[in-house]
Amino acid sequence: MSKITRSLYTPLSVATGVGGGLLAGAIFGQIWKRVGVDDPEPPDAKDLNQSMKTVIAAAAIQGLIVGVVRALLQRAGAHGYQAVAHEPPPS
């Protein structure tokens, strides 16, 4: 692997990670608006007026979305890198 391709992969990976976090947050916000019973805003874990069930459900949904979006973007980035550089991405 050349130093140039490796040096290009790192900023691309960071940018994809930031973009993925923003995308996952937007997806979660839209889903929570539809499934949130009383409040269209996700509950704050430090708000003791929220039920434990609601806080845990929101955290589980958010974690699932973040994990799936992250895996999809990393996989797509690896395929794109391999298509351009004709070698697997650095680990």
C-alpha positions in Angstrom: 0.0 0.0 0.0 1.4 3.3 -1.0 1.7 6.2 1.5 -0.4 8.4 -0.7 -3.4 6.1 -0.8 -3.1 5.5 3.0 -2.9 9.2 3.6 -6.0 9.8 1.5 -8.0 7.1 3.3 -7.7 8.6 6.8 -9.4 11.9 6.1 -12.0 10.2 4.0 -12.7 7.8 6.9 -13.0 10.7 9.4 -15.3 12.7 7.1 -17.5 9.6 6.5 -17.6 9.1 10.3 -18.8 12.6 11.0 -21.3 12.5 8.2 -22.5 9.2 9.4 -23.1 10.5 12.9 -25.1 13.4 11.5 -27.1 11.1 9.3 -27.8 8.7 12.1 -28.9 11.5 14.3 -31.3 12.8 11.7 -32.7 9.3 11.1 -33.2 8.8 14.8 -35.0 12.1 15.2 -37.4 11.3 12.4 -38.1 7.8 13.9 -38.6 9.1 17.4 -41.1 11.7 16.1 -43.2 8.8 14.9 -42.8 6.4 17.9 -42.5 8.9 20.8 -45.7 8.6 22.6 -46.0 12.0 24.5 -43.0 13.9 23.2 -41.7 14.2 19.7 -38.2 15.0 21.2 -36.1 12.1 22.4 -35.9 11.9 26.2 -32.9 13.1 28.1 -31.5 10.4 30.3 -30.8 12.9 33.1 -34.5 14.0 33.1 -35.9 12.1 36.1 -39.5 13.0 34.9 -39.0 10.6 32.0 -39.8 6.9 32.7 -36.9 4.4 32.6 -38.7 2.4 30.0 -38.8 5.4 27.6 -35.2 6.4 28.2 -34.0 2.8 27.6 -36.2 2.4 24.5 -34.8 5.6 23.0 -31.3 4.6 23.7 -31.8 1.1 22.2 -33.3 2.6 19.0 -30.5 5.2 18.8 -27.8 2.6 19.3 -29.3 0.3 16.7 -29.5 3.1 14.1 -26.0 4.4 14.8 -24.5 0.9 14.5 -26.3 0.1 11.3 -25.4 3.5 9.7 -21.8 3.2 10.8 -21.5 -0.4 9.4 -23.1 0.6 6.1 -20.8 3.6 5.6 -17.6 1.8 6.6 -18.5 -1.0 4.2 -19.3 1.4 1.3 -16.1 3.3 2.0 -14.0 0.1 1.9 -15.6 -0.9 -1.4 -15.0 2.5 -2.8 -11.4 2.6 -1.7 -10.8 -0.8 -3.2 -12.4 0.2 -6.4 -10.2 3.3 -6.7 -6.9 2.0 -5.2 -7.2 -1.6 -6.4 -6.2 -2.8 -2.9 -8.0 -3.4 0.3 -8.3 -0.4 2.7 -5.9 -0.2 5.7 -7.0 -1.8 8.9 
